[in-house]
Amino acid sequence: TTAGSAAQTLIDAGVVGIAGAACSGATLGAIEIAKAAGTPMVSYASTSPAVTDHNDNGYLFRVVPSDAQQGQAMAAVAAAESFSNVALIYMTNDYGAGLADAFEGSWSEALCVKVGYDQDATDFTSTIQQVADSGCGSVVSVTYATDGAAIVEELAAQGGGDAPFLGADGIADLGFVNEFSDASAVAGIMATKPSPGSDSAEKAAFEAAYTAAGGNASLLGIYTSEVYDAINIIAAAAMADSDGDLRDDIAAVGINYAGASGVHTFTATGDVVGSGYLVCTFVHDGTDATLICDRTWNLVDGLQAAA
């Protein structure tokens, strides 16, 4: 509802397109308003499989792949790390439920327990109690940063801090570390996130401009490059438009579009295949935390060491 109101505010202001929304639930709410107004949306972070088949009249695009893929990537990592007796903890919003189902569908064994929670939850005592009572040996989670850190800390408080822990893109940058009362607790946590693709002139140009503007290109947020691409795709489509309807122009721009986050070609449903996923691990040396992304996964090659 809030996202729909925000979309209406933008439309009333006369925008030609909307870059966003970020979370999948917001995108699915906003598109109902945007499609009625004939205003396209290009999301930079909405990964729920529900976005693919949503009735958007062709006005909804995204430059990140569906979590139908990320679920496969997470299952491959969990298998490689010998996860067993897996507890699956997830938010019950569109993003969390969609990715949790994708992981479960790709996991070869029965889950130890599957526990959902409201995205606004702050107390995870009962959530982790279910994991402890079930005797689970490892944890796969679909969370954002704040709730993810609280879950890790509650897991440790209930004696499960040594269990292997795998998260997804919602925690996969260094901002996650700031959510802990004790940053050293982040050590060993693994996470997947969409790969930015191979090096390119467009990626180099964006990172140079980002650095010149005062940013640190080596510490980009999870979807910073995708935001840049979403905005530029809409802008290029607006410049090419001749009939006031940007759907066909965005589709045309989005054919082998070389952007900062990779090369994108929109399918008939507005999706992209993407460049696979990075597999990252948080490391803490007693003073500082780093995020090491030394493996990749994609549909063709599966899980392998990063080049």
Buried (B, 14 or more C-beta within 10 A) or exposed (E): EEBBEBBBEBBEEEBBBBBBBBBBBBBBBBBBBBBEBEBBBBBBBBBBBBBBEBEBEBBBBBBBBBBBBBBBBBBBBBBEBEBEBBBBBBBBBBBBBBBBBBBBEBBEEEBBBBBBBEBEBEEBEEBBEBBBEBEBBBBBBBBBBBBBBBBBBBBBEBEBBEBBBBBBBBBBBBEBBEBBEEBEBBEEBBBBBBBBBEEBEBBEEBBEEBEEEEBEBEEBBBBBBBBBBBBBBBBBBBEEBEEEBBBBBBBBBBEEBEBBBBBBEBEEBBBBBBBBBBBBBBBBEEEEBEBEBEBBBBEEEEBEEEE
